[in-house]
Amino acid sequence: MAQYRKFLAAFALAVVSALVAVGADGITSPEILNAVVLGIGAVFVLVTDPSPALKALVAAGTTALVAISASLSDGITSAEWYQILFAAVAVATSYFVPNATESGRNAGGTRESTYPA
């Protein structure tokens, strides 16, 4: 389970994002789209190569999509600002939260890949 910490953090933030949107003013179509984009972003964080920088880049792309989606609606609501904030936090967690396999380094000092060669 420890090798899925980044995914679990990103997924938890997607769920919290949806709950905040529901609690703020009832969920609207753009807020549903934002929650779905955050959930898909969490899945992409899971399947991306085990590089923290690459996972953070994927999460940053998700954040950009959430911000674009929010800005295309009729103005950014407070719930959408919270969703953008949670997406930005997902970027930080996808970089700084260690997965279990990331602590091991090979003799060259680079991270060992968990994928077969």
N, C-alpha and C positions, 0 to 999 in steps of 0.2 A: 504494500500500500504506500510505502514511503516514496517509491519511484513515481508516484502520481501526484505529488504535492502541488506542482505548478498547475496542473489541470484542475485539481480540486479547488485551489484558490480561485482560479479564473471562473470555474463553474459556480462556485458559491457567490462570487460577485455578480454573476449574471442573474442568479436567483434573487439576490438582495435587490438588484436593480429593478427587476419585475415587481417585487413586493413594494418597493418605494413608489413606483409608478401607480400601483393599485391604491396604495394608501393616500397618495397626494390628492388626486381628484378623480379617481376611477381611471382605468387604463384606456388610452386612446390608440388609434392605429399606429402613429409614429412611435409611440412608446413600446407597443408590442414588437414592432420591427426592430427597435433598438435592443430589446431583451433577446430576441432571436439572433441578432447579429452577435451579441455578446456570448450567447451559448455556442454558436458556430465557431466563434473565435476561440473559445475554451477547447473545443474539439481540435482545432488546428494547432493550438499550443500542445495538446497531447501528442499529435502525430508528427510534429516537426522534429527535425534532427535535434539531438540532445544538447545543443549549444544554447546557453542562457541568452546570449546576444541575439540569436536567431529567433528564439521564442519571444523575446521582448519586441523584436521587430514585427513579428506576426501580431502580437497584442497591440502594438502601436497602430498597425493597419486597421485593426478592429476599432480602436478608439477613433481613428479618422472617419471610418464609415458611420459610427454612431453620431459623431459631430455633424457630418454631412446630412445624415438622415434627419437629425433634429432641426437643422437650419432650413431644410426644404419645406418643413411644415409651416404653419401660420405663426411662426415665432417660437422661440425656445421657452418652454415652460420650466417651472422650478423642478419638476420631476425629471425632465430631460437634462437639466443641468446636473442633477444627481447622477443620472445614467452616464453622462460624459465623465463625471468625477470617478465613478466606479470603474469605468473603462480605463481611465488613466492609472488608477490604483492597480488594475490588472497588469498594466505594463510593468510597473515596479515589482509586483509579486512574481511575474514570470521571469524576471531577471534575478531578483535577490533571494527568493525562496528556493532553497536547495532541494533537488530531488536526491534520493538516496544514492543513485549511481554517479552523481556529479562530484562527490567528495573524493573519489579515487582518481588519481592521476598516474600516468605512466612514467617511465624513466625520463622521458624528454620534457616533463612538466606540463604536457598538454592533457586535456581530459580524455579519458578512455571512452570509446564508443561502446554502447551496449548492443548495437546492431551487428549482425554477422557481416563479415567482410565479403 
